[in-house]
Amino acid sequence: MSLEETIANASGRYRTTQSMVAGGLREAILEGTLEGGRPLRQEELADLFGVSRIPVREALRQLEGEGLVSFYPHRGAVVSRLSYKEVEEITDLRVALETMAMRKALPALGEEELERAEEVLHAIDTEKDLVSRWGELNWRFHATLLYPADRPRLLSLVKTQHTAFERYIRMHLALSDYDKPQREHYEMLEACRGGDTEAVLNLLTRHIEDISELLFEYLRETPEPEQPEIS
């Protein structure tokens, strides 16, 4: 999909101009239309979206917080590059934050949440365009289990790491398939039903690290990118 098509799809789906610009750019980055290292010039983006530069600047700062955009002094914004170190850091953060949230959520996790989580897994099993929808459905599954923690700030941090990780997940699905992580989802769900806290936390940690290891193997030999020169 071209950048123009992604922008057109984003129009009308968001309440504010900033969220529309951020949503369109986010999707373009996650699907690979905007590749790592590409300059993001505010004036050009404002023309493409048909808006002023102010919401574009705010949207770029929002995406910087999600790890999708990097700013360089006197150079401007660029799409963050995929790197081994970034995957490693996101993995560490996900393990720490998600196990913390899961430990708090489990005592309040009821049958209603478990049924909703299982419905999401069935949706994954039947989804025809899984590469593009994996991030959304994967987050919905994890969020359903973590929501009873009643820690909105913690869950916001977890969501940020999921968003930063999504394009790596899409790469993983392009390199392999989703069978293994999906089996791990079902294993976690059953452990949650059984109320075995340590088993759930161990499965969650393994789930995050297993997917990461596949990406590590792909990225380990990739040189760390230099800061781009932006005119």
C-alpha positions in Angstrom: 0.0 0.0 0.0 1.3 3.5 -0.9 1.7 6.3 1.6 -1.1 8.2 -0.1 -3.5 5.1 0.3 -2.6 4.7 3.9 -3.3 8.4 4.6 -6.6 8.2 2.7 -7.6 5.2 4.9 -6.7 7.1 8.0 -8.9 10.1 7.1 -12.1 10.1 9.0 -11.1 7.4 11.4 -9.8 9.7 14.2 -11.3 12.4 16.3 -8.5 14.9 16.0 -6.1 16.0 13.3 -3.1 15.0 15.4 -4.5 11.5 16.0 -5.3 11.2 12.3 -1.7 12.1 11.3 -0.2 9.9 14.0 -2.4 7.0 13.0 -1.6 7.3 9.4 2.1 7.6 9.9 2.0 4.7 12.5 0.3 2.4 10.1 2.7 3.4 7.2 5.7 2.6 9.5 4.3 -0.7 10.8 3.4 -2.0 7.3 6.8 -0.9 6.0 5.6 1.8 3.6 7.9 4.2 5.5 11.1 2.3 6.0 13.7 2.7 8.7 15.9 5.8 8.2 13.5 7.7 6.0 13.4 11.4 6.7 10.0 12.7 7.9 9.9 16.4 6.8 7.1 18.2 8.4 6.2 20.5 5.5 5.9 17.5 3.1 3.8 15.6 5.5 1.5 18.6 6.2 0.9 18.8 2.4 0.2 15.1 2.1 -2.3 15.1 5.0 -3.7 18.4 4.0 -3.1 20.0 7.5 -0.9 22.6 9.1 2.6 21.7 10.4 1.5 22.0 14.1 -0.5 18.6 14.2 2.3 17.0 12.2 4.9 18.1 14.7 2.8 16.9 17.6 2.1 13.6 15.9 5.9 13.0 15.3 6.6 13.7 19.0 3.9 11.2 19.9 5.4 8.5 17.6 8.8 9.3 19.1 7.4 8.3 22.5 6.2 5.0 20.9 9.7 4.3 19.5 8.7 4.6 15.9 10.4 8.0 15.1 13.7 9.4 16.1 14.8 13.0 16.2 18.3 14.2 15.5 19.6 17.7 16.5 19.6 20.1 13.6 18.5 17.2 11.3 14.9 16.5 12.0 12.8 13.4 12.4 13.4 10.0 10.7 11.7 6.6 10.9 13.5 4.6 13.6 15.6 1.8 12.2 15.2 -1.8 13.1 18.1 -2.9 15.3 19.2 -5.7 17.5 19.7 -3.4 20.5 16.2 -2.0 20.2 14.6 -5.4 20.1 16.7 -6.4 23.1 15.6 -3.4 25.1 11.9 -3.7 24.2 12.0 -7.4 25.2 13.5 -6.6 28.6 10.8 -3.9 29.1 8.0 -6.1 28.0 9.1 -8.9 30.4 9.4 -6.6 33.3 6.2 -4.6 32.8 3.9 -7.4 31.6 4.8 -9.8 34.3 4.3 -7.1 36.9 0.9 -6.3 35.4 -0.1 -10.0 35.1 0.8 -10.7 38.7 -1.6 -7.9 39.8 -4.3 -8.9 37.3 -4.5 -12.6 38.1 -6.3 -12.4 41.4 -9.1 -10.3 39.8 -9.2 -12.3 36.5 -12.7 -13.7 36.0 -14.5 -16.0 33.6 -15.8 -13.1 31.6 -12.2 -11.9 30.8 -11.1 -15.5 30.1 -14.0 -16.0 27.6 -13.2 -12.7 25.9 -9.5 -13.7 25.6 -10.5 -17.0 24.1 -12.7 -15.3 21.6 -9.7 -13.2 20.5 -7.6 -16.3 20.0 -10.4 -17.8 17.8 -10.4 -14.6 15.8 -6.6 -15.0 15.3 -7.2 -18.6 14.1 -9.7 -17.5 11.5 -8.1 -14.2 10.4 -7.2 -14.2 6.7 -4.9 -11.1 6.7 -3.0 -12.0 9.9 0.2 -10.2 9.1 -1.5 -6.8 9.1 -3.9 -7.6 12.0 -1.6 -9.5 14.3 -0.5 -6.5 16.3 -4.1 -5.4 16.9 -5.4 -8.9 17.9 -2.3 -9.8 19.8 -2.6 -6.7 21.9 -6.3 -7.3 22.4 -5.6 -10.8 23.9 -2.8 -9.5 26.2 -4.8 -6.4 27.2 -7.9 -8.6 28.1 -5.8 -10.6 30.5 -4.0 -7.6 32.0 -7.0 -5.2 32.3 -8.1 -6.5 35.7 -4.8 -5.2 37.2 -6.5 -1.8 37.3 -3.2 0.0 36.7 -3.9 2.3 33.8 -0.5 3.9 33.8 1.3 0.5 33.8 -0.9 -0.8 31.0 -0.2 2.4 29.0 3.5 1.6 29.3 2.9 -2.0 28.3 0.9 -0.8 25.2 3.7 1.5 24.2 6.1 -1.4 24.1 3.6 -3.5 22.1 3.3 -0.7 19.5 7.1 -0.4 19.3 7.4 -4.2 18.9 4.6 -4.6 16.3 6.7 -4.1 13.2 9.2 -6.7 14.5 6.3 -9.0 15.0 5.2 -8.4 11.4 8.7 -9.2 10.3 8.6 -12.4 12.4 5.3 -13.5 10.7 6.9 -12.8 7.3 9.9 -14.9 8.2 8.0 -17.7 10.0 4.4 -18.4 11.0 2.2 -17.7 14.0 1.6 -21.3 15.1 4.2 -21.2 18.0 3.2 -17.9 19.6 -0.5 -18.8 19.1 0.0 -22.1 20.9 1.7 -20.2 23.7 -1.3 -17.9 23.9 -3.5 -20.9 24.5 -1.1 -22.3 27.1 -1.2 -19.0 29.0 -5.0 -18.9 28.9 -5.2 -22.4 30.4 -2.7 -21.5 33.1 -4.8 -18.4 33.9 -7.9 -20.6 34.2 -6.0 -22.9 36.6 -4.9 -20.0 38.7 -1.2 -21.0 38.7 0.5 -17.6 39.0 4.1 -18.8 38.6 3.2 -20.9 35.6 1.4 -18.0 33.9 4.4 -15.7 34.6 6.9 -18.2 33.3 4.8 -18.8 30.1 4.4 -15.1 29.5 8.2 -14.6 29.9 8.9 -17.5 27.5 6.4 -16.2 25.1 8.0 -12.8 24.8 11.5 -14.2 24.7 10.8 -16.9 22.2 9.5 -14.4 19.6 12.4 -12.1 20.3 15.0 -14.8 19.8 13.8 -15.4 16.3 14.2 -11.7 15.6 17.6 -11.7 17.3 18.8 -14.4 15.0 17.7 -12.3 12.0 19.1 -9.0 13.3 22.3 -10.2 15.1 24.4 -9.9 12.1 22.9 -6.5 11.0 25.3 -3.6 11.7 24.0 -0.9 13.9 22.8 2.0 11.7 24.6 5.3 11.7 22.7 8.5 12.3 21.3 9.5 8.9 22.3 12.7 7.1 19.2 14.7 6.5 19.2 17.8 4.3 
